[in-house]
Amino acid sequence: MFSCSAQAQQWYTGSLLSPAPAKDRAGQGTIEPYFTYSLPVGYFDATGTSHPQHPRQQQFSNSTLWKYGLTDTLSIQAHTVVSYGWKKGAGHTGGPKFGDLPIDLIWRFVNGNPKRYIPTFNLFAGVVFPTGDYSNLSNAQDGVGNGTYVFRTALLSQSSYWLPGHHPLRLRTWGWWRRSLNSVDISGISSYSTQAGFHGRARPGMSGQAGFSLEYGVTQRWVLAVDVARDWANGAKVWGVNGNGQRVNRISAASGDWQVDPAVEYNFTSRIGMIAGASVYYAGHNTGVRIAPQFAVNTVF
């Protein structure tokens, strides 16, 4: 399961946020379902000042990671998301909603060597397919997709170290970059904050994330984990005609946030483990202040 000798003696589930490297051998797979409750508690304005938010758009989601080793250094992964949202006074989504579908190839192009302090390096490249609802919505809460194909790529490094008391520490650092490959027709209520009567097109802006995670082995089974990450997104472009016949040509404001994700892992065996923690968005601009408790089960086969 693990590429470094230090990791072979320690069982990990993986932190809440960090991407995981390619599988170590062909035919090895992973299924990891996440269950998350997202609770907005406010929003950050353009200057980064936080304000209370009422009513609050709440959401429960199940996101599942599916990964399979094609070769000893190349893996494929998909990430399915099903969510249900509600807001006081504004109703709820029209049942569980299936979001956009990312599919990535992961290539481990450098095998780590802990004795020489050489990390393992992985390159991600994939496309997010527009499977989520985004246009002609009966309710703005039903907008769970972008409607466009989005190319995304990432670089991930992973290394392990031994701390005093024979406790292992695993470090991951990564950076994601995403860019839409096309614009899309939209009508009426949409994911792009348009209203009934609108007809036009839209294209999401570029976005990305950079972060690091630490996993500290307390025992072989128990691990303390934390992620720290910075998200950023350029504004989406929308152009067309609204319900009053007026021309619309706008780019929404760029946004960004900082989040920290503390968690505790418990591993039943080297192949089955679980993790519980929360994502806390503690700084940013033009974005929400959120707390998202979550847990996941990781199974390797």
Long-range contacts (C-beta under 8 A, 24 or more apart in sequence): 1-28, 1-270, 1-271, 1-300, 3-108, 3-111, 3-112, 3-120, 3-158, 4-112, 4-113, 4-114, 4-120, 4-158, 4-159, 4-160, 5-114, 5-115, 6-114, 6-160, 6-161, 6-162, 6-168, 7-160, 7-168, 7-170, 9-168, 9-220, 10-160, 10-168, 10-170, 10-217, 10-220, 10-223, 11-220, 11-221, 11-223, 11-267, 11-269, 11-270, 11-273, 12-170, 12-215, 12-217, 12-223, 12-265, 12-267, 12-273, 13-223, 13-265, 13-266, 13-267, 13-273, 13-274, 13-275, 13-296, 13-298, 14-215, 14-265, 14-275, 14-298, 15-172, 15-213, 15-214, 15-215, 15-225, 15-226, 15-227, 15-261, 15-263, 15-275, 16-225, 16-227, 16-261, 16-263, 16-275, 16-277, 16-279, 16-294, 16-296, 17-211, 17-213, 17-227, 17-229, 17-259, 17-261, 17-279, 18-156, 18-172, 18-174, 18-211, 18-212, 18-213, 18-227, 19-122, 19-124, 19-154, 19-156, 19-172, 19-174, 19-176, 20-65, 20-67, 21-106, 21-108, 21-120, 21-122, 21-156, 21-158, 22-69, 22-73, 22-74, 22-75, 22-106, 22-107, 22-108, 22-122, 23-67, 23-68, 23-69, 23-75, 24-69, 24-72, 25-69, 25-72, 26-69, 26-70, 26-71, 26-72, 27-68, 27-69, 28-68, 28-69, 28-300, 28-301, 29-66, 29-67, 29-68, 29-69, 29-300, 29-301, 30-65, 30-66, 30-67, 30-68, 30-298, 30-299, 30-300, 30-301, 31-64, 31-65, 31-66, 31-67, 31-299, 31-301, 32-64, 32-65, 32-67, 32-296, 32-297, 32-298, 32-299, 33-62, 33-63, 33-64, 33-65, 33-296, 33-297, 34-61, 34-62, 34-63, 34-64, 34-65, 34-294, 34-295, 34-296, 35-60, 35-61, 35-62, 35-294, 35-295, 35-296, 36-60, 36-61, 36-62, 36-63, 36-279, 36-292, 36-293, 36-294, 37-292, 37-293, 37-294, 38-290, 38-291, 38-292, 39-290, 39-291, 39-292, 40-288, 40-289, 40-290, 41-289, 41-290, 41-291, 42-288, 42-289, 43-287, 43-288, 43-289, 44-257, 44-283, 44-284, 44-285, 44-286, 44-287, 44-288, 44-289, 45-285, 45-286, 46-253, 46-285, 46-286, 47-285, 48-283, 48-284, 48-285, 50-289, 53-288, 53-289, 55-87, 55-88, 55-89, 55-90, 56-87, 56-88, 57-85, 57-86, 57-87, 57-90, 57-141, 58-85, 58-86, 58-87, 59-83, 59-84, 59-85, 59-86, 60-84, 60-85, 67-106, 73-107, 73-108, 73-109, 74-105, 74-106, 74-107, 74-108, 75-105, 75-106, 76-103, 76-104, 76-105, 76-106, 77-103, 77-104, 77-106, 77-126, 78-102, 78-103, 78-104, 81-144, 83-144, 85-141, 86-141, 87-141, 90-139, 90-140, 90-141, 91-139, 91-141, 92-139, 92-141, 93-139, 93-141, 93-142, 93-144, 94-138, 94-139, 94-142, 97-132, 97-133, 97-142, 97-144, 98-131, 98-132, 98-144, 99-131, 99-132, 99-144, 99-145, 100-128, 100-129, 100-130, 100-131, 100-132, 100-144, 100-145, 100-146, 100-150, 101-128, 101-129, 101-131, 102-126, 102-127, 102-128, 102-129, 102-152, 103-127, 103-129, 104-152, 112-158, 112-159, 112-160, 114-159, 114-160, 114-161, 117-159, 118-159, 119-157, 119-158, 119-159, 119-171, 120-157, 120-158, 120-159, 121-155, 121-156, 121-157, 122-155, 122-156, 122-157, 122-158, 123-153, 123-154, 123-155, 123-156, 124-152, 124-153, 124-154, 124-155, 124-156, 124-176, 125-151, 125-152, 125-153, 126-151, 126-152, 126-153, 127-151, 127-152, 127-181, 128-152, 128-178, 130-184, 133-191, 134-184, 134-186, 134-190, 134-191, 134-192, 135-184, 135-185, 135-186, 135-187, 135-188, 135-190, 135-191, 136-187, 136-188, 136-189, 136-190, 137-188, 137-189, 137-190, 137-191, 138-189, 139-189, 140-189, 140-193, 143-189, 143-190, 143-191, 144-191, 145-191, 146-180, 146-184, 146-191, 146-204, 147-184, 147-186, 147-191, 147-202, 148-180, 148-181, 148-182, 148-183, 148-184, 148-203, 148-204, 149-180, 149-181, 149-182, 150-178, 150-179, 150-180, 150-181, 150-204, 151-178, 151-179, 151-180, 151-181, 152-176, 152-177, 152-178, 152-179, 153-177, 163-216, 167-216, 167-217, 167-218, 168-216, 168-217, 169-214, 169-215, 169-216, 169-217, 170-213, 170-214, 170-215, 170-217, 171-212, 171-213, 171-214, 172-212, 172-213, 173-211, 173-212, 174-209, 174-210, 174-211, 174-212, 175-208, 175-209, 175-210, 176-208, 176-209, 176-210, 177-206, 177-208, 178-206, 178-207, 178-208, 179-206, 180-204, 180-205, 180-206, 183-237, 186-238, 186-240, 192-236, 192-238, 192-252, 193-238, 193-252, 194-238, 194-240, 194-242, 194-248, 195-242, 195-243, 196-243, 197-242, 197-243, 197-244, 198-240, 198-241, 198-242, 198-243, 198-248, 199-240, 199-241, 200-238, 200-239, 200-240, 200-241, 200-248, 201-238, 201-239, 201-240, 202-236, 202-237, 202-238, 202-239, 203-236, 203-237, 204-233, 204-236, 205-233, 205-234, 205-235, 205-236, 205-237, 205-251, 205-252, 205-254, 206-233, 206-234, 207-231, 207-232, 207-233, 207-234, 208-232, 208-233, 215-265, 220-267, 221-266, 221-267, 221-268, 222-264, 222-265, 222-266, 222-267, 223-264, 223-265, 223-266, 223-267, 224-263, 224-264, 224-265, 225-261, 225-262, 225-263, 225-264, 225-265, 225-275, 225-277, 226-260, 226-261, 226-262, 226-263, 227-259, 227-260, 227-261, 228-258, 228-259, 228-260, 228-261, 229-258, 229-259, 229-261, 230-256, 230-257, 230-258, 231-256, 231-257, 231-258, 231-259, 231-284, 232-256, 253-286, 254-286, 255-284, 255-285, 255-286, 255-287, 256-284, 256-285, 256-286, 256-287, 257-281, 257-283, 257-284, 257-285, 257-287, 258-282, 258-283, 258-284, 270-300, 271-299, 271-300, 271-301, 272-297, 272-298, 272-299, 272-300, 273-297, 273-298, 274-298
